[in-house]
C-alpha cells in the first residue's frame, strides 16, 4: 500500500517536472517566434520529450500557448495583485506599483516579447482571456485617486496608464535594438536593470506631479 502511494507521488512529481520543462521551453520559443511561427518539434527538442507527450499534456499548440500565458500571468501579475496600495498616499502607491511591475519584468523578460507577438499575430485575443486587464485597472485607480486628491496634475488616467506601461515595458521589448546604443553593455545585467528601474520611476513620478 505504502509502496503504491510512494510510486504515485514520484509519478506525479515527474509529470509536474516534465510539464514545467515543456512550459519553460515553450516560453522561449513563443518569445522568439510567437504562436503562429512556433514549432512543437523545436519545443520537444529543447526538452528531450516527444511531440506526442507535449500533445498529451496540452492537447494542441494553442493549448500549450494558453498554458504559457496562464503561467506568465501568475508569475508576472500576481505580485502586483498582492500589493495593498489603498492605504498609501497616491505618490507612494504609484511608485510601489511601478517598482513591483518593473521587478516582475526583470524576473520575466520574455513576457513583453510574447505580448508583442500576441498583439501582432492574435489581435490580443489570448491576452484578453488570461485577464491581464486587472493590471491596467489597478494602475488607473491609483492615477484617478491622485488626480482627485490633487497629488497628481490633471491627466487622463487610462491614457497615462498606457504611457506608464510603455515606459516600463519597452526596455525589455526593444532590448536587442537598444543594446546598439550602449556598446559593450549587457542590457539584462543586474546593474543595467537597476538603472532602468531607477530612471523609469524618476521619469514617471516627475510626469504626474502637479505643474
PyMOL CGO cylinders between C-alpha atoms (Angstrom):
from pymol import cmd
from pymol.cgo import CYLINDER

trace = [
    CYLINDER, 0.00, 0.00, 0.00, 2.75, 2.40, 1.05, 0.3, 1, 1, 1, 1, 1, 1,
    CYLINDER, 2.75, 2.40, 1.05, 4.81, 1.42, -1.98, 0.3, 1, 1, 1, 1, 1, 1,
    CYLINDER, 4.81, 1.42, -1.98, 1.93, 2.22, -4.32, 0.3, 1, 1, 1, 1, 1, 1,
    CYLINDER, 1.93, 2.22, -4.32, 1.44, 5.63, -2.73, 0.3, 1, 1, 1, 1, 1, 1,
    CYLINDER, 1.44, 5.63, -2.73, 5.16, 6.38, -2.99, 0.3, 1, 1, 1, 1, 1, 1,
    CYLINDER, 5.16, 6.38, -2.99, 5.19, 5.36, -6.65, 0.3, 1, 1, 1, 1, 1, 1,
    CYLINDER, 5.19, 5.36, -6.65, 2.17, 7.56, -7.37, 0.3, 1, 1, 1, 1, 1, 1,
    CYLINDER, 2.17, 7.56, -7.37, 3.88, 10.50, -5.67, 0.3, 1, 1, 1, 1, 1, 1,
    CYLINDER, 3.88, 10.50, -5.67, 7.03, 10.02, -7.76, 0.3, 1, 1, 1, 1, 1, 1,
    CYLINDER, 7.03, 10.02, -7.76, 4.98, 9.79, -10.94, 0.3, 1, 1, 1, 1, 1, 1,
    CYLINDER, 4.98, 9.79, -10.94, 3.13, 12.97, -10.03, 0.3, 1, 1, 1, 1, 1, 1,
    CYLINDER, 3.13, 12.97, -10.03, 6.40, 14.80, -9.39, 0.3, 1, 1, 1, 1, 1, 1,
    CYLINDER, 6.40, 14.80, -9.39, 7.87, 13.55, -12.65, 0.3, 1, 1, 1, 1, 1, 1,
    CYLINDER, 7.87, 13.55, -12.65, 4.76, 14.67, -14.51, 0.3, 1, 1, 1, 1, 1, 1,
    CYLINDER, 4.76, 14.67, -14.51, 4.91, 18.12, -12.93, 0.3, 1, 1, 1, 1, 1, 1,
    CYLINDER, 4.91, 18.12, -12.93, 8.64, 18.43, -13.66, 0.3, 1, 1, 1, 1, 1, 1,
    CYLINDER, 8.64, 18.43, -13.66, 8.09, 17.41, -17.29, 0.3, 1, 1, 1, 1, 1, 1,
    CYLINDER, 8.09, 17.41, -17.29, 5.25, 19.88, -17.73, 0.3, 1, 1, 1, 1, 1, 1,
    CYLINDER, 5.25, 19.88, -17.73, 7.34, 22.66, -16.15, 0.3, 1, 1, 1, 1, 1, 1,
    CYLINDER, 7.34, 22.66, -16.15, 10.22, 21.87, -18.51, 0.3, 1, 1, 1, 1, 1, 1,
    CYLINDER, 10.22, 21.87, -18.51, 7.90, 21.95, -21.52, 0.3, 1, 1, 1, 1, 1, 1,
    CYLINDER, 7.90, 21.95, -21.52, 6.38, 25.26, -20.43, 0.3, 1, 1, 1, 1, 1, 1,
    CYLINDER, 6.38, 25.26, -20.43, 9.82, 26.83, -19.93, 0.3, 1, 1, 1, 1, 1, 1,
    CYLINDER, 9.82, 26.83, -19.93, 10.97, 25.72, -23.38, 0.3, 1, 1, 1, 1, 1, 1,
    CYLINDER, 10.97, 25.72, -23.38, 7.70, 26.82, -24.96, 0.3, 1, 1, 1, 1, 1, 1,
    CYLINDER, 7.70, 26.82, -24.96, 8.01, 30.25, -23.37, 0.3, 1, 1, 1, 1, 1, 1,
    CYLINDER, 8.01, 30.25, -23.37, 11.42, 30.70, -25.01, 0.3, 1, 1, 1, 1, 1, 1,
    CYLINDER, 11.42, 30.70, -25.01, 10.08, 29.64, -28.41, 0.3, 1, 1, 1, 1, 1, 1,
    CYLINDER, 10.08, 29.64, -28.41, 6.93, 31.77, -28.20, 0.3, 1, 1, 1, 1, 1, 1,
    CYLINDER, 6.93, 31.77, -28.20, 9.08, 34.76, -27.20, 0.3, 1, 1, 1, 1, 1, 1,
    CYLINDER, 9.08, 34.76, -27.20, 11.22, 34.20, -30.30, 0.3, 1, 1, 1, 1, 1, 1,
    CYLINDER, 11.22, 34.20, -30.30, 8.50, 33.36, -32.83, 0.3, 1, 1, 1, 1, 1, 1,
    CYLINDER, 8.50, 33.36, -32.83, 5.02, 33.99, -31.44, 0.3, 1, 1, 1, 1, 1, 1,
    CYLINDER, 5.02, 33.99, -31.44, 2.20, 31.47, -31.58, 0.3, 1, 1, 1, 1, 1, 1,
    CYLINDER, 2.20, 31.47, -31.58, 1.90, 31.40, -35.37, 0.3, 1, 1, 1, 1, 1, 1,
    CYLINDER, 1.90, 31.40, -35.37, 5.53, 30.54, -36.14, 0.3, 1, 1, 1, 1, 1, 1,
    CYLINDER, 5.53, 30.54, -36.14, 6.50, 28.39, -33.17, 0.3, 1, 1, 1, 1, 1, 1,
    CYLINDER, 6.50, 28.39, -33.17, 7.07, 24.70, -33.95, 0.3, 1, 1, 1, 1, 1, 1,
    CYLINDER, 7.07, 24.70, -33.95, 6.22, 21.96, -31.49, 0.3, 1, 1, 1, 1, 1, 1,
    CYLINDER, 6.22, 21.96, -31.49, 9.15, 19.83, -32.68, 0.3, 1, 1, 1, 1, 1, 1,
    CYLINDER, 9.15, 19.83, -32.68, 11.59, 22.56, -31.59, 0.3, 1, 1, 1, 1, 1, 1,
    CYLINDER, 11.59, 22.56, -31.59, 9.99, 22.67, -28.14, 0.3, 1, 1, 1, 1, 1, 1,
    CYLINDER, 9.99, 22.67, -28.14, 10.26, 18.88, -27.98, 0.3, 1, 1, 1, 1, 1, 1,
    CYLINDER, 10.26, 18.88, -27.98, 13.94, 19.07, -28.95, 0.3, 1, 1, 1, 1, 1, 1,
    CYLINDER, 13.94, 19.07, -28.95, 14.62, 21.65, -26.23, 0.3, 1, 1, 1, 1, 1, 1,
    CYLINDER, 14.62, 21.65, -26.23, 13.08, 19.44, -23.55, 0.3, 1, 1, 1, 1, 1, 1,
    CYLINDER, 13.08, 19.44, -23.55, 14.07, 15.98, -24.77, 0.3, 1, 1, 1, 1, 1, 1,
    CYLINDER, 14.07, 15.98, -24.77, 10.47, 14.76, -24.92, 0.3, 1, 1, 1, 1, 1, 1,
    CYLINDER, 10.47, 14.76, -24.92, 8.37, 13.63, -27.85, 0.3, 1, 1, 1, 1, 1, 1,
    CYLINDER, 8.37, 13.63, -27.85, 5.80, 15.76, -29.65, 0.3, 1, 1, 1, 1, 1, 1,
    CYLINDER, 5.80, 15.76, -29.65, 3.25, 13.14, -28.64, 0.3, 1, 1, 1, 1, 1, 1,
    CYLINDER, 3.25, 13.14, -28.64, 3.96, 13.79, -24.98, 0.3, 1, 1, 1, 1, 1, 1,
    CYLINDER, 3.96, 13.79, -24.98, 3.51, 17.55, -25.44, 0.3, 1, 1, 1, 1, 1, 1,
    CYLINDER, 3.51, 17.55, -25.44, 0.16, 16.96, -27.12, 0.3, 1, 1, 1, 1, 1, 1,
    CYLINDER, 0.16, 16.96, -27.12, -0.78, 14.52, -24.35, 0.3, 1, 1, 1, 1, 1, 1,
    CYLINDER, -0.78, 14.52, -24.35, -0.28, 17.20, -21.70, 0.3, 1, 1, 1, 1, 1, 1,
    CYLINDER, -0.28, 17.20, -21.70, -1.51, 20.27, -23.61, 0.3, 1, 1, 1, 1, 1, 1,
    CYLINDER, -1.51, 20.27, -23.61, -3.71, 18.87, -26.45, 0.3, 1, 1, 1, 1, 1, 1,
    CYLINDER, -3.71, 18.87, -26.45, -2.57, 21.42, -29.06, 0.3, 1, 1, 1, 1, 1, 1,
    CYLINDER, -2.57, 21.42, -29.06, -0.10, 24.20, -29.76, 0.3, 1, 1, 1, 1, 1, 1,
    CYLINDER, -0.10, 24.20, -29.76, -2.82, 26.67, -28.81, 0.3, 1, 1, 1, 1, 1, 1,
    CYLINDER, -2.82, 26.67, -28.81, -3.40, 24.81, -25.55, 0.3, 1, 1, 1, 1, 1, 1,
    CYLINDER, -3.40, 24.81, -25.55, 0.32, 25.00, -24.78, 0.3, 1, 1, 1, 1, 1, 1,
    CYLINDER, 0.32, 25.00, -24.78, 0.36, 28.71, -25.61, 0.3, 1, 1, 1, 1, 1, 1,
    CYLINDER, 0.36, 28.71, -25.61, -2.59, 29.29, -23.30, 0.3, 1, 1, 1, 1, 1, 1,
    CYLINDER, -2.59, 29.29, -23.30, -0.78, 27.42, -20.52, 0.3, 1, 1, 1, 1, 1, 1,
    CYLINDER, -0.78, 27.42, -20.52, 2.34, 29.55, -21.03, 0.3, 1, 1, 1, 1, 1, 1,
    CYLINDER, 2.34, 29.55, -21.03, 0.25, 32.72, -20.78, 0.3, 1, 1, 1, 1, 1, 1,
    CYLINDER, 0.25, 32.72, -20.78, -1.51, 31.49, -17.65, 0.3, 1, 1, 1, 1, 1, 1,
    CYLINDER, -1.51, 31.49, -17.65, 1.81, 30.64, -16.02, 0.3, 1, 1, 1, 1, 1, 1,
    CYLINDER, 1.81, 30.64, -16.02, 3.21, 34.02, -17.04, 0.3, 1, 1, 1, 1, 1, 1,
    CYLINDER, 3.21, 34.02, -17.04, 0.11, 35.71, -15.68, 0.3, 1, 1, 1, 1, 1, 1,
    CYLINDER, 0.11, 35.71, -15.68, 0.68, 34.11, -12.28, 0.3, 1, 1, 1, 1, 1, 1,
    CYLINDER, 0.68, 34.11, -12.28, 4.37, 35.00, -12.15, 0.3, 1, 1, 1, 1, 1, 1,
    CYLINDER, 4.37, 35.00, -12.15, 4.01, 38.48, -13.62, 0.3, 1, 1, 1, 1, 1, 1,
    CYLINDER, 4.01, 38.48, -13.62, 0.65, 39.74, -12.37, 0.3, 1, 1, 1, 1, 1, 1,
    CYLINDER, 0.65, 39.74, -12.37, 0.12, 38.07, -9.02, 0.3, 1, 1, 1, 1, 1, 1,
    CYLINDER, 0.12, 38.07, -9.02, 2.82, 40.11, -7.20, 0.3, 1, 1, 1, 1, 1, 1,
    CYLINDER, 2.82, 40.11, -7.20, 1.01, 43.27, -8.34, 0.3, 1, 1, 1, 1, 1, 1,
    CYLINDER, 1.01, 43.27, -8.34, -2.36, 41.94, -7.21, 0.3, 1, 1, 1, 1, 1, 1,
    CYLINDER, -2.36, 41.94, -7.21, -0.98, 41.19, -3.76, 0.3, 1, 1, 1, 1, 1, 1,
    CYLINDER, -0.98, 41.19, -3.76, 0.03, 44.82, -3.20, 0.3, 1, 1, 1, 1, 1, 1,
    CYLINDER, 0.03, 44.82, -3.20, -2.05, 46.63, -0.58, 0.3, 1, 1, 1, 1, 1, 1,
    CYLINDER, -2.05, 46.63, -0.58, -1.85, 50.14, -2.00, 0.3, 1, 1, 1, 1, 1, 1,
    CYLINDER, -1.85, 50.14, -2.00, -5.16, 51.65, -0.89, 0.3, 1, 1, 1, 1, 1, 1,
    CYLINDER, -5.16, 51.65, -0.89, -3.87, 52.89, 2.50, 0.3, 1, 1, 1, 1, 1, 1,
    CYLINDER, -3.87, 52.89, 2.50, -0.87, 54.61, 0.86, 0.3, 1, 1, 1, 1, 1, 1,
    CYLINDER, -0.87, 54.61, 0.86, -0.80, 58.18, -0.49, 0.3, 1, 1, 1, 1, 1, 1,
    CYLINDER, -0.80, 58.18, -0.49, -1.16, 58.18, -4.30, 0.3, 1, 1, 1, 1, 1, 1,
    CYLINDER, -1.16, 58.18, -4.30, 2.52, 59.07, -4.86, 0.3, 1, 1, 1, 1, 1, 1,
    CYLINDER, 2.52, 59.07, -4.86, 3.74, 56.18, -2.71, 0.3, 1, 1, 1, 1, 1, 1,
    CYLINDER, 3.74, 56.18, -2.71, 1.18, 53.82, -4.22, 0.3, 1, 1, 1, 1, 1, 1,
    CYLINDER, 1.18, 53.82, -4.22, 2.26, 54.68, -7.77, 0.3, 1, 1, 1, 1, 1, 1,
    CYLINDER, 2.26, 54.68, -7.77, 5.96, 54.36, -7.01, 0.3, 1, 1, 1, 1, 1, 1,
    CYLINDER, 5.96, 54.36, -7.01, 5.45, 51.00, -5.30, 0.3, 1, 1, 1, 1, 1, 1,
    CYLINDER, 5.45, 51.00, -5.30, 3.27, 49.75, -8.16, 0.3, 1, 1, 1, 1, 1, 1,
    CYLINDER, 3.27, 49.75, -8.16, 5.82, 50.76, -10.80, 0.3, 1, 1, 1, 1, 1, 1,
    CYLINDER, 5.82, 50.76, -10.80, 8.71, 49.25, -8.84, 0.3, 1, 1, 1, 1, 1, 1,
    CYLINDER, 8.71, 49.25, -8.84, 6.81, 45.96, -8.46, 0.3, 1, 1, 1, 1, 1, 1,
    CYLINDER, 6.81, 45.96, -8.46, 5.88, 45.99, -12.16, 0.3, 1, 1, 1, 1, 1, 1,
    CYLINDER, 5.88, 45.99, -12.16, 9.49, 46.52, -13.19, 0.3, 1, 1, 1, 1, 1, 1,
    CYLINDER, 9.49, 46.52, -13.19, 10.70, 43.84, -10.80, 0.3, 1, 1, 1, 1, 1, 1,
    CYLINDER, 10.70, 43.84, -10.80, 8.22, 41.42, -12.36, 0.3, 1, 1, 1, 1, 1, 1,
    CYLINDER, 8.22, 41.42, -12.36, 9.53, 42.31, -15.81, 0.3, 1, 1, 1, 1, 1, 1,
    CYLINDER, 9.53, 42.31, -15.81, 13.10, 41.75, -14.64, 0.3, 1, 1, 1, 1, 1, 1,
    CYLINDER, 13.10, 41.75, -14.64, 12.07, 38.28, -13.45, 0.3, 1, 1, 1, 1, 1, 1,
    CYLINDER, 12.07, 38.28, -13.45, 10.08, 37.55, -16.62, 0.3, 1, 1, 1, 1, 1, 1,
    CYLINDER, 10.08, 37.55, -16.62, 11.86, 39.31, -19.53, 0.3, 1, 1, 1, 1, 1, 1,
    CYLINDER, 11.86, 39.31, -19.53, 10.18, 37.07, -22.12, 0.3, 1, 1, 1, 1, 1, 1,
    CYLINDER, 10.18, 37.07, -22.12, 6.72, 38.32, -21.19, 0.3, 1, 1, 1, 1, 1, 1,
    CYLINDER, 6.72, 38.32, -21.19, 6.87, 41.62, -23.18, 0.3, 1, 1, 1, 1, 1, 1,
    CYLINDER, 6.87, 41.62, -23.18, 8.10, 39.74, -26.27, 0.3, 1, 1, 1, 1, 1, 1,
    CYLINDER, 8.10, 39.74, -26.27, 5.27, 37.23, -26.05, 0.3, 1, 1, 1, 1, 1, 1,
    CYLINDER, 5.27, 37.23, -26.05, 2.76, 40.04, -25.57, 0.3, 1, 1, 1, 1, 1, 1,
    CYLINDER, 2.76, 40.04, -25.57, 4.12, 41.86, -28.63, 0.3, 1, 1, 1, 1, 1, 1,
    CYLINDER, 4.12, 41.86, -28.63, 3.63, 38.78, -30.80, 0.3, 1, 1, 1, 1, 1, 1,
    CYLINDER, 3.63, 38.78, -30.80, 0.22, 38.32, -29.20, 0.3, 1, 1, 1, 1, 1, 1,
    CYLINDER, 0.22, 38.32, -29.20, -0.80, 41.77, -30.44, 0.3, 1, 1, 1, 1, 1, 1,
    CYLINDER, -0.80, 41.77, -30.44, 0.68, 41.30, -33.92, 0.3, 1, 1, 1, 1, 1, 1,
    CYLINDER, 0.68, 41.30, -33.92, -0.48, 37.75, -34.59, 0.3, 1, 1, 1, 1, 1, 1,
    CYLINDER, -0.48, 37.75, -34.59, -3.62, 37.24, -32.50, 0.3, 1, 1, 1, 1, 1, 1,
    CYLINDER, -3.62, 37.24, -32.50, -5.02, 40.76, -32.06, 0.3, 1, 1, 1, 1, 1, 1,
    CYLINDER, -5.02, 40.76, -32.06, -4.83, 40.29, -28.30, 0.3, 1, 1, 1, 1, 1, 1,
    CYLINDER, -4.83, 40.29, -28.30, -7.46, 37.54, -28.14, 0.3, 1, 1, 1, 1, 1, 1,
    CYLINDER, -7.46, 37.54, -28.14, -5.48, 35.27, -25.79, 0.3, 1, 1, 1, 1, 1, 1,
    CYLINDER, -5.48, 35.27, -25.79, -4.26, 38.31, -23.84, 0.3, 1, 1, 1, 1, 1, 1,
    CYLINDER, -4.26, 38.31, -23.84, -7.86, 39.15, -23.02, 0.3, 1, 1, 1, 1, 1, 1,
    CYLINDER, -7.86, 39.15, -23.02, -8.62, 35.59, -21.90, 0.3, 1, 1, 1, 1, 1, 1,
    CYLINDER, -8.62, 35.59, -21.90, -5.95, 35.49, -19.17, 0.3, 1, 1, 1, 1, 1, 1,
    CYLINDER, -5.95, 35.49, -19.17, -7.40, 38.59, -17.51, 0.3, 1, 1, 1, 1, 1, 1,
    CYLINDER, -7.40, 38.59, -17.51, -4.36, 40.83, -17.61, 0.3, 1, 1, 1, 1, 1, 1,
    CYLINDER, -4.36, 40.83, -17.61, -6.67, 43.85, -17.79, 0.3, 1, 1, 1, 1, 1, 1,
    CYLINDER, -6.67, 43.85, -17.79, -6.60, 43.80, -13.99, 0.3, 1, 1, 1, 1, 1, 1,
    CYLINDER, -6.60, 43.80, -13.99, -3.15, 45.42, -14.05, 0.3, 1, 1, 1, 1, 1, 1,
    CYLINDER, -3.15, 45.42, -14.05, -4.45, 48.34, -16.08, 0.3, 1, 1, 1, 1, 1, 1,
    CYLINDER, -4.45, 48.34, -16.08, -7.45, 48.75, -13.78, 0.3, 1, 1, 1, 1, 1, 1,
    CYLINDER, -7.45, 48.75, -13.78, -5.17, 48.79, -10.74, 0.3, 1, 1, 1, 1, 1, 1,
    CYLINDER, -5.17, 48.79, -10.74, -2.92, 51.46, -12.21, 0.3, 1, 1, 1, 1, 1, 1,
    CYLINDER, -2.92, 51.46, -12.21, -5.85, 53.57, -13.44, 0.3, 1, 1, 1, 1, 1, 1,
    CYLINDER, -5.85, 53.57, -13.44, -7.36, 53.52, -9.94, 0.3, 1, 1, 1, 1, 1, 1,
    CYLINDER, -7.36, 53.52, -9.94, -4.12, 54.89, -8.44, 0.3, 1, 1, 1, 1, 1, 1,
    CYLINDER, -4.12, 54.89, -8.44, -3.98, 57.67, -11.01, 0.3, 1, 1, 1, 1, 1, 1,
    CYLINDER, -3.98, 57.67, -11.01, -7.64, 58.59, -10.51, 0.3, 1, 1, 1, 1, 1, 1,
    CYLINDER, -7.64, 58.59, -10.51, -7.08, 58.81, -6.77, 0.3, 1, 1, 1, 1, 1, 1,
    CYLINDER, -7.08, 58.81, -6.77, -4.02, 61.00, -7.28, 0.3, 1, 1, 1, 1, 1, 1,
    CYLINDER, -4.02, 61.00, -7.28, -5.86, 63.41, -9.59, 0.3, 1, 1, 1, 1, 1, 1,
    CYLINDER, -5.86, 63.41, -9.59, -8.85, 63.61, -7.23, 0.3, 1, 1, 1, 1, 1, 1,
    CYLINDER, -8.85, 63.61, -7.23, -6.64, 64.43, -4.24, 0.3, 1, 1, 1, 1, 1, 1,
    CYLINDER, -6.64, 64.43, -4.24, -4.53, 66.97, -6.13, 0.3, 1, 1, 1, 1, 1, 1,
    CYLINDER, -4.53, 66.97, -6.13, -1.40, 64.86, -5.68, 0.3, 1, 1, 1, 1, 1, 1,
    CYLINDER, -1.40, 64.86, -5.68, -1.14, 64.44, -9.46, 0.3, 1, 1, 1, 1, 1, 1,
    CYLINDER, -1.14, 64.44, -9.46, -1.64, 67.01, -12.18, 0.3, 1, 1, 1, 1, 1, 1,
    CYLINDER, -1.64, 67.01, -12.18, -4.79, 66.97, -14.29, 0.3, 1, 1, 1, 1, 1, 1,
    CYLINDER, -4.79, 66.97, -14.29, -4.32, 63.97, -16.57, 0.3, 1, 1, 1, 1, 1, 1,
    CYLINDER, -4.32, 63.97, -16.57, -6.37, 61.31, -18.33, 0.3, 1, 1, 1, 1, 1, 1,
    CYLINDER, -6.37, 61.31, -18.33, -5.82, 58.22, -16.15, 0.3, 1, 1, 1, 1, 1, 1,
    CYLINDER, -5.82, 58.22, -16.15, -6.34, 55.47, -18.71, 0.3, 1, 1, 1, 1, 1, 1,
    CYLINDER, -6.34, 55.47, -18.71, -4.14, 57.10, -21.36, 0.3, 1, 1, 1, 1, 1, 1,
    CYLINDER, -4.14, 57.10, -21.36, -1.50, 57.86, -18.73, 0.3, 1, 1, 1, 1, 1, 1,
    CYLINDER, -1.50, 57.86, -18.73, -1.60, 54.25, -17.53, 0.3, 1, 1, 1, 1, 1, 1,
    CYLINDER, -1.60, 54.25, -17.53, -0.86, 53.11, -21.08, 0.3, 1, 1, 1, 1, 1, 1,
    CYLINDER, -0.86, 53.11, -21.08, 2.08, 55.55, -21.29, 0.3, 1, 1, 1, 1, 1, 1,
    CYLINDER, 2.08, 55.55, -21.29, 3.46, 54.32, -17.97, 0.3, 1, 1, 1, 1, 1, 1,
    CYLINDER, 3.46, 54.32, -17.97, 3.26, 50.70, -19.13, 0.3, 1, 1, 1, 1, 1, 1,
    CYLINDER, 3.26, 50.70, -19.13, 5.12, 51.69, -22.29, 0.3, 1, 1, 1, 1, 1, 1,
    CYLINDER, 5.12, 51.69, -22.29, 7.95, 53.29, -20.31, 0.3, 1, 1, 1, 1, 1, 1,
    CYLINDER, 7.95, 53.29, -20.31, 8.31, 50.16, -18.21, 0.3, 1, 1, 1, 1, 1, 1,
    CYLINDER, 8.31, 50.16, -18.21, 7.94, 47.54, -20.93, 0.3, 1, 1, 1, 1, 1, 1,
    CYLINDER, 7.94, 47.54, -20.93, 9.76, 48.98, -23.96, 0.3, 1, 1, 1, 1, 1, 1,
    CYLINDER, 9.76, 48.98, -23.96, 13.23, 48.48, -22.47, 0.3, 1, 1, 1, 1, 1, 1,
    CYLINDER, 13.23, 48.48, -22.47, 12.62, 44.73, -22.37, 0.3, 1, 1, 1, 1, 1, 1,
    CYLINDER, 12.62, 44.73, -22.37, 10.73, 44.61, -25.65, 0.3, 1, 1, 1, 1, 1, 1,
    CYLINDER, 10.73, 44.61, -25.65, 13.37, 46.53, -27.60, 0.3, 1, 1, 1, 1, 1, 1,
    CYLINDER, 13.37, 46.53, -27.60, 16.49, 45.35, -25.81, 0.3, 1, 1, 1, 1, 1, 1,
    CYLINDER, 16.49, 45.35, -25.81, 18.03, 43.76, -28.93, 0.3, 1, 1, 1, 1, 1, 1,
    CYLINDER, 18.03, 43.76, -28.93, 17.81, 47.13, -30.68, 0.3, 1, 1, 1, 1, 1, 1,
    CYLINDER, 17.81, 47.13, -30.68, 18.66, 49.27, -27.67, 0.3, 1, 1, 1, 1, 1, 1,
    CYLINDER, 18.66, 49.27, -27.67, 21.87, 47.32, -27.00, 0.3, 1, 1, 1, 1, 1, 1,
    CYLINDER, 21.87, 47.32, -27.00, 23.44, 49.00, -30.04, 0.3, 1, 1, 1, 1, 1, 1,
    CYLINDER, 23.44, 49.00, -30.04, 23.03, 52.36, -28.30, 0.3, 1, 1, 1, 1, 1, 1,
    CYLINDER, 23.03, 52.36, -28.30, 25.10, 51.07, -25.38, 0.3, 1, 1, 1, 1, 1, 1,
    CYLINDER, 25.10, 51.07, -25.38, 28.06, 49.23, -26.95, 0.3, 1, 1, 1, 1, 1, 1,
    CYLINDER, 28.06, 49.23, -26.95, 29.59, 46.68, -24.63, 0.3, 1, 1, 1, 1, 1, 1,
    CYLINDER, 29.59, 46.68, -24.63, 26.71, 46.86, -22.15, 0.3, 1, 1, 1, 1, 1, 1,
    CYLINDER, 26.71, 46.86, -22.15, 24.64, 43.84, -21.19, 0.3, 1, 1, 1, 1, 1, 1,
    CYLINDER, 24.64, 43.84, -21.19, 21.05, 45.06, -21.23, 0.3, 1, 1, 1, 1, 1, 1,
    CYLINDER, 21.05, 45.06, -21.23, 19.83, 42.44, -18.75, 0.3, 1, 1, 1, 1, 1, 1,
    CYLINDER, 19.83, 42.44, -18.75, 22.74, 42.73, -16.34, 0.3, 1, 1, 1, 1, 1, 1,
    CYLINDER, 22.74, 42.73, -16.34, 21.84, 43.47, -12.73, 0.3, 1, 1, 1, 1, 1, 1,
    CYLINDER, 21.84, 43.47, -12.73, 23.45, 46.93, -12.93, 0.3, 1, 1, 1, 1, 1, 1,
    CYLINDER, 23.45, 46.93, -12.93, 21.67, 47.94, -16.16, 0.3, 1, 1, 1, 1, 1, 1,
    CYLINDER, 21.67, 47.94, -16.16, 18.32, 46.68, -14.92, 0.3, 1, 1, 1, 1, 1, 1,
    CYLINDER, 18.32, 46.68, -14.92, 18.60, 48.61, -11.67, 0.3, 1, 1, 1, 1, 1, 1,
    CYLINDER, 18.60, 48.61, -11.67, 19.47, 51.74, -13.67, 0.3, 1, 1, 1, 1, 1, 1,
    CYLINDER, 19.47, 51.74, -13.67, 16.38, 51.21, -15.80, 0.3, 1, 1, 1, 1, 1, 1,
    CYLINDER, 16.38, 51.21, -15.80, 14.18, 50.80, -12.73, 0.3, 1, 1, 1, 1, 1, 1,
    CYLINDER, 14.18, 50.80, -12.73, 15.51, 53.99, -11.13, 0.3, 1, 1, 1, 1, 1, 1,
    CYLINDER, 15.51, 53.99, -11.13, 15.27, 56.04, -14.34, 0.3, 1, 1, 1, 1, 1, 1,
    CYLINDER, 15.27, 56.04, -14.34, 11.76, 54.81, -15.17, 0.3, 1, 1, 1, 1, 1, 1,
    CYLINDER, 11.76, 54.81, -15.17, 10.44, 55.57, -11.69, 0.3, 1, 1, 1, 1, 1, 1,
    CYLINDER, 10.44, 55.57, -11.69, 12.01, 59.05, -11.69, 0.3, 1, 1, 1, 1, 1, 1,
    CYLINDER, 12.01, 59.05, -11.69, 10.56, 59.87, -15.13, 0.3, 1, 1, 1, 1, 1, 1,
    CYLINDER, 10.56, 59.87, -15.13, 7.08, 58.61, -14.27, 0.3, 1, 1, 1, 1, 1, 1,
    CYLINDER, 7.08, 58.61, -14.27, 6.89, 60.40, -10.93, 0.3, 1, 1, 1, 1, 1, 1,
    CYLINDER, 6.89, 60.40, -10.93, 8.11, 63.67, -12.48, 0.3, 1, 1, 1, 1, 1, 1,
    CYLINDER, 8.11, 63.67, -12.48, 5.49, 63.32, -15.20, 0.3, 1, 1, 1, 1, 1, 1,
    CYLINDER, 5.49, 63.32, -15.20, 2.48, 63.02, -12.89, 0.3, 1, 1, 1, 1, 1, 1,
    CYLINDER, 2.48, 63.02, -12.89, 3.37, 65.67, -10.31, 0.3, 1, 1, 1, 1, 1, 1,
    CYLINDER, 3.37, 65.67, -10.31, 1.40, 68.94, -10.38, 0.3, 1, 1, 1, 1, 1, 1,
    CYLINDER, 1.40, 68.94, -10.38, 2.94, 71.61, -12.60, 0.3, 1, 1, 1, 1, 1, 1,
]
cmd.load_cgo(trace, "trace")
